[in-house]
């Protein structure tokens, strides 16, 4: 069994009534809603890969907020994958890319829409950090005006 390292992004931005979380449809099964994720290129850090995957899959750029938000492992075919996720803050609305749909959702909507229990748990664990990251960005943005 081959083992692969991947990086993923829990992309967040400020909404009018609180944080919004970005979900995309999976490439292999477009009925599945997930966080952007994918391979780590040679010479790339996990953080850089997470931001790149968010850009490639959802058309937006962002900045990693803090340390890893969590890890997940899964098997697909004859391969084993370990994905390290980071909270990525953005002001960019993104755009649908690579044949994927994207949605910006409130926390409870995202929990309902996510396909896998493991990603729902990851979001629950990251939620306190997401609220702080978005609030910090919003306060900083107001000061600049």
N, C-alpha and C positions, 0 to 999 in steps of 0.2 A: 504494500500500500504506500503510495507516494503521499508525502505531507507538504502542505502549502501554507504559507503565511499570507494573510490578507489584512487589509485595513478598511475600516468603515467609518462613516460620518453620521452623527446625529445632528443634522443641520437645523439651526434654530434662528428665528428672527423675531423682532418685536411686532406685535399686532396691536390693534386699537384697544383690545381688552385683555392683553396678556400675550405670552409667548406663543409662537406658531412653530410647529414641527413639520419638517419636510419628509414625506414618504414618496417612494417611487415604486413602480411595478417592476417585478423581476423580469429579466430578459427571457429566461427559459419558460417561465409560466406567468404570463401577464395578469393572471387572477391573483397572484400573490403580491402583497404590499410589504415593502421592506425599507430599510435604510440603505442609502448608497454604500457600496462596498466593492472591493476587488483586489486584484493582485498587487504586490509590492514590487516595483521595478528595481533592477539592479542599481545599488547606490542610493536608493531612496530610504528615508526614515519612515516609520509607520505614520507619523503625523503628516508628513508631506504627501504620502500616498493617500491618506484619508481625504485631504483637501482636493487632491487631483481627482480621485474617484467621484467626489461630489460634483466637481466641475464637469467631468466627462459624462456623468449620468443625469445631471440635473441642470447643467448650464450655468451654475452660479459659483462665485468665488467666496471664500470666507477665511476665517482665522480660527485655529484651534484654541480652545479655552481650557487651560490646565492639563492635568495628566489624563491618562486613559480613563474612559468612563466605564469600561468593562470589556470582558472577553467572552467569546462564544466558540464552541467547537462543533463541527458537524461532518458527516461523511456524505459523499455524493459519488456514486459509482465505486470505483476502486481507490478513490482519493480521500484523504483526510484534510480538513481545513481548520485553521485556527484564526479567528478574526478578532482584531483589537479595534475597539470603537472609541472615537473621540467626539466630544461636543464641538461643533464647528459653528461659530456665530457669523451671520451674514446680514447684509441689508439688501442683498440682491434677490429679486423674485425668482430668478432661474428661468429655465424654459425646457420644454419637453425635448429630449434627445434620445438617440439610439432606439427609437421606437417605444420608449417608456412613457407612461403617464406620470405626472407628479401632482401632489396635493399638499397644500399648507393647511395643517389642522391644529385645532386646540388640543390640549393634552388628552382629555377623555375621548375625543373623536379619534385621535391617533391610536390610543389603546384599543379601541374597537376595530379600527381598520387594519392594524398590523396582523399579519397572517399567523405568525409563530409565537407561541408562549414565551420562548426565550427572548425574543425581541421586545415583547411587552414588558417582561421583567427588567430588561436592560433599560427601557425608558423609565420605568418606575424608579429604579435606582439612580438614574441620571437627573430626574426631575428637579430636585433641590438645586443642583448646579445649573440647570437650564434657567430656572427662575432668576438666579443671581446674575448669570451671564447676560441675560436679556435686560434685566433691570439696570445693570451697570452700564450697558451700551446705551440704553434709553436716557439715563441721567447724563451721561457724557455727551450725547448728541444735543440735549437741551442746552447744556452750558455753552456749546459752540455757537448757538444761534444768536 
